[in-house]
Amino acid sequence: MNPNATSPRVIIRHCDAYYSERIRTIIREGLRELDIVPRGRTLVKPNLVSAGEMFPHAHTRAEFGEGLLLALQDVGSDTMTELAVGERCGITIPTRYVFKHSGFDAVIGRTRGVKRYFFEEEPQVEVRYTHEKRLRDYVFVPEPIAKADFFVNAPKFKAHPWTTVTFSMKNYIGIQDDRHRLIDHDHRLNEKIADLQYVIQPQFIAIDAIIAGEGRMLTPKPFPMNLIIMGNNQVAFDTVCAAIIGVDARTVDHIRFASERGFGTMDLSKIAISGDVSLEQAKVRAKGFDVGLIRVEKYFEGSNITAYSGPPPDTEHTDYCWGGCPGAIEEAIEILRTYDVECDKKMPRLHVVFGAYEGPIDAKPGEKVIFIGDCARWSGKIGDDLIAIQSLYKDRSTKDPHKAEAGDIYAKILKVTKELHGQRNAQYIRLEGCPVSVAEQVLALVSLGKAKNPYLEPSEAVRFNEAYLAWKGAMAIRGLKGQKYQKPGACSRGEAAPRVDGLDAVEAPAPDPE
């Protein structure tokens, strides 16, 4: 699909609350105003990064999803051959768990004929890139993405501590399984997001901005906006959403990169904006919205954790790793604060170091220093010891997606426990990884600070392990059938897509060169 085949349009509508029938009406009217009719295999991708009582504002609400699915059925009942919801959640939680505890399972159960896809349990299809400035030559996405005829993006309107915002384009991180989404989830994360635009483009976008999430992305603060925003072009859509909260889209790298590659305009004067709420009225509703983009040193001021950060390896691109380990520890500490109100009191004095830091580390006797990430590098004195931490960073060209392996939370618990146990008597500790994930940093802080472990919390353990065992069982069955990866296919601008094990490989959209 050429994303510029039709003029970019964005509709801003008022919505009082999470009433599925009201949402259904608004979205049905939006589809008709945009003259959009879903067809063939229609796939809806919400943002279900996490859910449950501790993450009430992190995800696209189930009521919103229900209204959207019903509206798609209203408009496309004669043209759709399949209507499905698909997602891969975050922080190493089985997607089954999030579908159930977000309420999406219940919605799918009462919305007749709707399928669900847990992306980590689906065969993975290779997509080849040939565009300029790509980070790598190919990536993997789940088969339902590759097979979709009509793609609907249904994100949550949220801030993000790594990419400023998470609207439509950032929601693409969930079209990859963990083993692939963490590849390039580093200081060039915005480029990864822009690359993923070549995989598939949404024909329709509807964002849940009824209660937005500000400040963070996993544990955001609720920010009522009472809006549903719809559109037909991803760059234009994100540009309008950014403008609503007073952010110039040109300062958000992934939006700018996608626009420069021809996926849409960031010029508000070229975007047709309609609806019963004007852009200026939406801006008034969003006044004071906190994007949460803050460096790790500033983030931990006033706490028992002191952070130090130096540049990542590719200093010509950025002097700070916005997409990797520093942002992950910010999300990690907020998760722990959510689960344990005594978290900050329990946390001992810690010093955390990221990147090639060159300044002093003011660690007193008994205060642990943690070097986080493969690119951590430092030399100097800690106490009476002169130490030199060498970078373990490997160029991204050495990371082969074919060899990426899916981990689970218990494997990560063992990994972090082993690392910390082996260095338990040292004043300084090294945590390896690129990136060291949110889950791993949660586990490290739990171990060092004696805070409650959210993955083993008694109130969640039974429900979590139920989903975990169901996921492992499903993967075992698929493994016996040989369903791991489809054979490599091709997917690039202007190329014919060959067949892959009976599946037409995804053909990347050809953006307008202008």
HELIX and SHEET records of a PDB file:
HELIX    1   1 SER A   20  GLU A   33  1                                  14    
HELIX    2   2 ALA A   62  GLY A   76  1                                  15    
HELIX    3   3 THR A   95  SER A  102  1                                   8    
HELIX    4   4 PHE A  104  ARG A  110  1                                   7    
HELIX    5   5 PHE A  119  GLU A  121  5                                   3    
HELIX    6   6 GLU A  143  LYS A  147  1                                   5    
HELIX    7   7 MET A  169  ILE A  175  5                                   7    
HELIX    8   8 ASP A  178  ARG A  181  1                                   4    
HELIX    9   9 LEU A  189  LEU A  196  1                                   8    
HELIX   10  10 GLN A  234  ILE A  244  1                                  11    
HELIX   11  11 ALA A  249  THR A  251  5                                   3    
HELIX   12  12 ASP A  253  GLU A  260  1                                   8    
HELIX   13  13 LEU A  268  LYS A  270  5                                   3    
HELIX   14  14 LEU A  279  ARG A  285  1                                   7    
HELIX   15  15 VAL A  296  TYR A  299  1                                   4    
HELIX   16  16 CYS A  325  TYR A  339  1                                  15    
HELIX   17  17 CYS A  343  LYS A  346  1                                   4    
HELIX   18  18 ARG A  396  THR A  398  5                                   3    
HELIX   19  19 PRO A  401  LYS A  403  5                                   3    
HELIX   20  20 ILE A  409  GLY A  422  1                                  14    
HELIX   21  21 VAL A  438  GLY A  449  1                                  12    
HELIX   22  22 PRO A  454  LEU A  456  5                                   3    
HELIX   23  23 PRO A  458  LEU A  480  1                                  23    
SHEET    1   A 8 VAL A 114  PHE A 118  0                                        
SHEET    2   A 8 MET A  80  GLU A  87  1                                        
SHEET    3   A 8 GLY A  40  PRO A  46  1                                        
SHEET    4   A 8 PHE A 150  ALA A 154  1                                        
SHEET    5   A 8 PHE A 204  GLU A 214  1                                        
SHEET    6   A 8 LYS A 221  GLY A 231 -1                                        
SHEET    7   A 8 ARG A   9  HIS A  14 -1                                        
SHEET    8   A 8 ALA A 272  SER A 274  1                                        
SHEET    1   B 7 VAL A 114  PHE A 118  0                                        
SHEET    2   B 7 MET A  80  GLU A  87  1                                        
SHEET    3   B 7 GLY A  40  PRO A  46  1                                        
SHEET    4   B 7 PHE A 150  ALA A 154  1                                        
SHEET    5   B 7 PHE A 204  GLU A 214  1                                        
SHEET    6   B 7 LYS A 156  HIS A 160  1                                        
SHEET    7   B 7 THR A 164  THR A 166 -1                                        
SHEET    1   C 2 GLN A 124  ARG A 128  0                                        
SHEET    2   C 2 TYR A 138  PRO A 142 -1                                        
SHEET    1   D 4 ILE A 305  SER A 309  0                                        
SHEET    2   D 4 LEU A 350  PHE A 354  1                                        
SHEET    3   D 4 LYS A 368  ILE A 372  1                                        
SHEET    4   D 4 TYR A 428  LEU A 431  1                                        
SHEET    1   E 2 TRP A 378  ILE A 382  0                                        
SHEET    2   E 2 ASP A 385  ILE A 389 -1                                        
SHEET    1   F 2 ARG A 499  VAL A 500  0                                        
SHEET    2   F 2 LEU A 503  ASP A 504 -1                                        
END                                                                             
